[in-house]
Amino acid sequence: MKGFLRNINAKLVLIVILSFLLGWQLGHRNVQVKWATYKPTISIINKEPPKNINIDFKLFWDTWDFLSRSYFDKNAIDPTKLFYGAISGMVAALGDPYTVFLAPEQQKFSKEELNGSFEGVGIQLGFNKEKRLVVVAPLSGTPAEEAGIKPEDMIVKIDDNDTTNIALPEAVNLIRGTRGTKVTLTIFREGDSDTREFTLTRDTIIVKSVEVSYKNTSSGKKVAVVKLSRFGERTEAEWNEAVSGLLLASSEAVVLDLRNNPGGFLEGAVFIASEFLDGGTVVLQENSEGEKTSFKVSRTGKLTKIPVSVLVNKGSASASEIVAGALQDRGRAKLIGEKSFGKGTIQEAHDLAGGTGIHITVAKWLTPNGRWVNDTQGLEPDVIIESEKEDTKGDPQLEKALELLN
């Protein structure tokens, strides 16, 4: 078993990114990639290297030329794939699994997900402290959730593809696919002695950010249970509609359910937290120089006086941790459930040429009290209630929240 675990254990200046890889110029004005038997030749343009970078790119072009001339299967030599692969390798060399280059198809997937509609199985992916691919959260009502996929499940294989050192876009690309097709995930779950396989049928995933239901406490208090599943492009509009509805329903308290919420836009986290906070700081952003920027409450909230409890679990990550951490630090709400995922970095998404894109980690975020929740830290709940077992009925975490609001 130990052996098994050890084995599985703003816009940026585009010319800096693109011309860095294109830029080898040693007196050559018309660089061409020479193919032994393949025509036509490939003309390389935009060869000027960025300033203040003293690297001889002869090794790069020599390697490209050797591949082109010597690799036995000429049909497999796709210059665009080689080019994208080179950029991906440069970005991956940073060792940050959340800083990634996205080829056009992967960029399309990323935007579809934030738009709230895509074809796949409904899994949000991330990495654990060993940088192994894990499930952050299965989305509600999707094939992944219905099959029993759980937060923190380690994905060992996707079909026949081992996931050791896999990049996030590559994993997404392998799991996504046309509705009706199948994908098999080999999963290792904490506490198991061996892996288990899940064969899932892909479907069209329509992700609603906000859903509201109503519960009564034992004393008859009416509580709105607001399930917030993501921070995407539709979230603000859906949230405003939900808040208007729960106020019209004369709700006396709110349970904000952030379980299995993998995050999304930073601005969305500030927007949601501002609904409950009366001024002050929501989150701190710290750059590479240690300089901190405070993101404060951005609007007048409608729920600043109503009692609130927050549910979190292992699938609560990133933007959902920002909201939960802000409400906890500011004494506005108690957190109930399990320690959160622990993703304390901020990525910026940028469009690049040719339909490509890049996600870059630009800073880390801290709670208003200066806590960094990255990796194993996570947010510690005020009241720890473990998730229900697979064979247990009911929702003990929600039940505890209702009890506290009573």
C-alpha positions in Angstrom: 0.0 0.0 0.0 2.8 2.5 0.9 4.6 1.6 -2.3 1.4 2.3 -4.2 0.9 5.7 -2.5 4.5 6.6 -3.2 4.1 5.9 -6.8 0.9 7.8 -7.2 2.1 10.1 -4.5 -5.0 42.5 -16.9 -3.6 41.4 -20.2 0.1 40.5 -20.3 2.4 41.6 -23.0 1.9 38.9 -25.7 5.1 39.5 -27.5 7.1 38.4 -24.4 5.3 35.1 -24.4 5.2 34.4 -28.1 8.4 35.8 -29.3 10.3 34.2 -26.5 9.8 30.8 -28.2 10.0 32.2 -31.7 13.1 34.3 -31.1 16.3 32.8 -32.3 18.2 35.2 -34.5 21.9 34.6 -35.2 22.2 36.6 -38.4 19.5 34.4 -40.1 16.9 36.5 -41.8 14.8 33.7 -43.3 14.8 30.7 -40.9 13.3 27.6 -42.3 12.5 24.3 -40.7 14.1 21.6 -43.0 12.2 18.5 -43.5 13.8 15.4 -44.9 10.8 14.2 -46.9 8.0 16.5 -46.0 6.9 19.4 -48.1 6.3 22.3 -48.0 8.9 23.9 -45.8 7.7 25.9 -42.8 8.7 29.5 -42.8 9.3 31.0 -39.3 8.1 34.5 -38.8 8.3 37.0 -35.9 11.8 35.8 -35.0 12.9 38.9 -32.9 13.8 37.8 -29.4 12.6 39.8 -26.4 15.1 42.3 -25.0 17.2 41.5 -21.9 17.0 37.8 -22.5 20.4 36.3 -23.3 19.6 32.8 -24.5 21.0 31.1 -27.6 18.0 29.4 -29.3 20.1 27.3 -31.6 19.4 24.3 -29.4 15.7 24.8 -29.8 15.8 25.0 -33.6 18.3 22.2 -33.8 16.0 19.9 -31.8 13.0 21.0 -34.0 15.1 20.2 -37.1 16.2 16.8 -35.8 12.7 15.8 -35.0 11.5 16.9 -38.4 14.2 15.1 -40.3 14.6 11.9 -38.2 11.3 11.0 -36.6 10.1 7.9 -38.4 6.4 8.8 -38.7 6.3 12.0 -40.7 2.5 12.1 -40.5 2.8 12.6 -36.7 4.9 15.7 -37.1 2.4 18.6 -36.8 4.3 21.9 -36.5 1.4 23.6 -34.7 1.4 20.8 -32.0 5.1 21.1 -31.7 4.8 24.8 -31.3 2.0 24.6 -28.7 3.9 21.8 -26.9 7.0 24.0 -26.6 5.0 26.8 -25.1 3.2 24.4 -22.7 6.6 23.0 -21.6 7.9 26.5 -20.9 4.9 27.3 -18.7 5.0 23.9 -17.0 8.6 24.4 -16.1 7.5 26.9 -13.4 6.2 23.9 -11.4 2.8 25.5 -10.7 -0.1 23.3 -11.8 -2.4 26.2 -12.0 -0.3 28.2 -14.4 -1.0 26.7 -17.8 -1.0 27.4 -21.5 -4.3 26.5 -23.2 -4.4 25.4 -26.8 -7.5 26.5 -28.7 -9.7 23.5 -27.8 -8.7 23.8 -24.1 -9.3 27.5 -24.1 -12.7 26.9 -25.6 -13.5 24.3 -22.8 -12.3 26.8 -20.1 -14.6 29.6 -21.3 -17.5 27.2 -21.7 -17.2 26.1 -18.1 -17.3 29.6 -16.8 -20.2 30.3 -19.0 -22.0 27.4 -17.3 -22.6 25.0 -20.2 -20.3 22.3 -21.6 -20.2 18.6 -22.5 -18.5 16.3 -20.1 -19.1 14.5 -16.8 -19.3 17.4 -14.3 -16.0 17.2 -12.4 -14.0 20.2 -11.2 -10.3 19.3 -11.1 -7.4 20.4 -9.0 -4.2 19.2 -7.5 -3.3 18.0 -4.0 -0.1 18.9 -2.1 1.8 16.1 -3.9 0.6 17.8 -7.2 -1.5 14.7 -8.0 -4.7 15.2 -10.0 -7.7 15.2 -7.7 -11.4 15.9 -7.8 -12.2 19.3 -6.2 -15.9 18.7 -6.5 -18.4 16.8 -8.6 -21.1 19.2 -9.8 -24.6 18.7 -8.6 -26.9 16.5 -10.8 -24.1 15.5 -13.2 -22.9 12.0 -14.2 -19.9 12.3 -11.9 -22.1 13.0 -8.8 -24.6 10.3 -9.7 -21.8 7.7 -10.1 -20.5 8.5 -6.6 -17.3 10.5 -7.4 -16.2 12.4 -4.2 -14.1 15.5 -3.4 -10.4 14.6 -3.0 -10.7 11.4 -5.0 -7.3 11.0 -6.7 -7.6 10.4 -10.4 -4.9 7.9 -11.2 -5.9 7.2 -14.9 -8.2 8.7 -17.5 -9.1 5.7 -19.7 -5.6 4.3 -20.4 -3.7 7.6 -19.7 -1.7 7.8 -16.5 -2.1 11.2 -14.8 1.3 11.5 -13.2 2.6 15.0 -14.0 -0.4 15.7 -16.2 -1.3 19.3 -16.9 -4.7 20.5 -15.9 -5.8 21.4 -19.5 -4.7 18.0 -20.8 -6.8 16.3 -18.1 -9.8 18.4 -18.9 -9.4 17.6 -22.6 -9.3 13.9 -21.9 -12.4 13.9 -19.6 -14.5 16.2 -21.7 -16.1 14.9 -24.9 -19.2 14.5 -27.0 -22.4 13.8 -25.2 -23.2 10.0 -25.1 -19.6 8.9 -25.2 -17.9 7.2 -22.2 -14.8 7.8 -20.2 -13.3 5.6 -17.5 -11.7 7.1 -14.5 -9.4 5.0 -12.2 -9.8 6.5 -8.7 -7.9 6.1 -5.5 -9.9 7.2 -2.5 -8.4 7.8 1.0 -9.0 4.8 3.2 -9.2 2.3 0.3 -6.6 -0.4 -0.2 -6.8 -0.3 -4.0 -8.1 1.7 -6.8 -11.7 1.6 -8.1 -13.0 2.3 -11.6 -15.9 4.6 -12.7 -17.1 4.4 -16.3 -19.1 7.6 -16.9 -21.3 8.6 -19.9 -20.7 12.2 -20.9 -23.7 14.6 -21.0 -24.5 18.2 -21.6 -23.7 19.9 -18.3 -25.8 23.0 -17.5 -24.5 24.5 -14.3 -26.9 26.8 -12.4 -24.8 28.9 -10.0 -27.5 29.5 -7.4 -30.4 27.4 -6.1 -32.7 28.2 -3.1 -34.8 25.9 -0.9 -36.5 26.6 2.3 -36.4 24.8 5.7 -38.0 25.4 9.1 -36.1 25.1 12.3 -37.5 23.2 15.3 -38.9 26.5 16.6 -40.6 27.3 13.3 -38.1 29.9 12.0 -38.1 30.0 8.2 -34.5 29.5 6.8 -33.5 30.0 3.2 -30.8 27.5 2.1 -28.8 29.1 -0.7 -26.7 26.6 -2.6 -23.9 28.5 -4.4 -22.2 26.0 -6.7 -19.7 28.2 -8.6 -18.6 31.8 -9.3 -19.1 32.1 -13.1 -20.5 34.6 -15.6 -24.1 34.0 -14.7 -23.6 34.0 -10.9 -24.4 37.7 -10.1 -27.7 37.7 -12.0 -28.8 34.4 -10.5 -27.7 35.5 -7.0 -29.7 38.8 -7.2 -32.8 36.9 -8.3 -32.4 34.4 -5.4 -31.9 37.1 -2.8 -35.0 39.0 -4.0 -37.0 35.7 -3.8 -35.9 34.8 -0.2 -36.7 38.3 1.0 -40.1 38.1 -0.6 -40.6 34.8 1.2 -39.9 36.5 4.5 -36.9 34.3 5.3 -35.6 34.9 8.9 -32.1 33.4 8.4 -29.8 32.0 5.7 -27.7 28.9 5.3 -25.1 29.7 2.6 -24.1 26.3 1.2 -20.6 26.4 -0.3 -20.0 22.7 -0.3 -18.4 21.4 -3.5 -18.0 24.9 -4.8 -14.6 24.9 -6.7 -14.5 28.7 -7.1 -14.3 30.9 -10.1 -14.0 34.7 -10.5 -12.4 36.7 -7.7 -14.8 39.6 -8.4 -17.7 37.2 -7.9 -16.4 36.3 -4.4 -16.2 39.9 -3.4 -19.7 40.5 -4.8 -21.2 37.6 -2.8 -19.4 38.4 0.5 -20.6 42.1 0.1 -24.2 40.8 0.4 -23.5 39.9 4.1 -20.9 42.4 5.2 -21.4 46.0 6.2 -18.2 47.6 4.8 -14.6 46.5 5.5 -12.2 44.1 3.8 -13.3 40.9 2.0 -9.9 39.6 0.9 -6.3 40.6 0.7 -4.1 40.0 -2.4 -0.4 39.7 -1.9 2.0 39.9 -4.8 5.5 38.6 -5.3 7.0 41.6 -3.5 4.9 41.0 -0.5 2.7 44.0 -1.2 -0.9 43.6 -0.1 -4.0 45.0 -1.8 -7.3 45.1 0.1 -10.5 44.2 -1.8 -13.3 45.8 0.2 -17.0 45.4 0.3 -18.1 46.6 -3.2 -21.8 47.4 -2.6 -24.6 47.8 -0.1 -25.8 44.3 0.8 -29.4 43.3 1.5 -28.5 40.5 4.0 -26.2 42.4 6.4 -28.5 41.9 9.4 -30.0 38.5 8.8 -28.4 35.5 10.7 -26.3 33.3 8.5 -24.4 30.0 8.7 -22.0 28.7 6.1 -21.5 25.1 5.0 -18.0 24.1 3.7 -16.4 20.8 2.9 -13.3 19.3 1.1 -14.7 20.5 -2.2 -15.0 24.2 -1.2 -12.1 25.9 -2.9 -10.7 29.2 -4.1 -13.4 31.8 -4.4 -15.7 29.9 -2.1 -13.0 29.9 0.5 -12.6 33.6 0.1 -16.3 34.2 0.9 -16.2 31.7 3.8 -13.0 33.1 5.2 -14.2 36.6 5.1 -17.5 35.8 6.9 -15.6 33.8 9.5 -12.8 36.4 10.1 -15.3 39.2 10.3 -17.4 37.3 12.9 -20.4 37.4 10.5 -21.0 33.6 10.3 -19.9 30.3 11.7 -18.4 27.7 9.3 -19.9 24.2 9.6 -18.7 21.0 8.0 -15.2 19.9 7.1 -11.9 21.7 6.4 -12.0 23.3 3.0 -9.8 22.3 0.0 -7.0 24.9 0.4 -6.4 26.8 -2.8 -4.9 30.2 -1.8 -3.6 31.5 -5.1 -5.1 33.8 -7.7 -4.9 33.2 -11.5 -5.5 35.6 -14.3 -6.9 34.3 -17.6 -5.7 35.9 -20.8 -6.6 35.4 -24.4 -3.6 34.9 -26.7 -3.2 34.7 -30.5 -4.9 32.0 -32.6 -7.6 31.2 -30.0 -5.1 30.1 -27.4 -5.0 31.4 -23.8 -3.0 31.3 -20.6 -3.8 31.1 -16.9 -1.1 32.6 -14.8 -0.8 32.6 -11.0 -0.2 36.3 -10.2 -0.6 36.4 -6.4 -1.8 34.7 -3.3 -4.9 35.7 -1.4 -5.3 36.0 2.4 -8.4 36.2 4.6 -9.1 39.6 6.2 -7.0 38.5 9.3 -4.1 37.5 7.0 -4.5 33.7 6.9 -3.2 31.9 3.9 -5.2 28.7 3.3 -3.1 27.1 0.6 -2.4 23.3 0.3 -3.0 21.4 3.6 -4.2 24.4 5.6 -7.7 25.1 4.3 -10.3 26.8 6.4 -11.0 25.1 9.7 -14.8 25.0 10.5 -16.1 26.5 13.7 -18.2 23.3 14.1 -16.7 20.2 12.6 -19.3 17.8 11.1 -17.9 15.1 8.8 -19.7 14.5 5.5 -22.3 11.8 5.6 -21.2 8.3 4.6 -22.3 6.8 1.4 -24.9 4.6 3.2 -26.1 7.3 5.5 -29.3 9.2 4.9 -29.9 12.8 5.7 -27.6 15.8 5.8 -26.0 16.2 9.3 -24.1 19.4 8.3 -27.2 21.2 7.2 -29.1 19.9 10.2 -26.4 21.4 12.5 -26.6 24.7 10.7 -30.3 24.8 11.2 -29.9 23.9 14.9 -27.4 26.8 15.4 -29.7 29.2 13.6 -32.6 28.1 15.9 
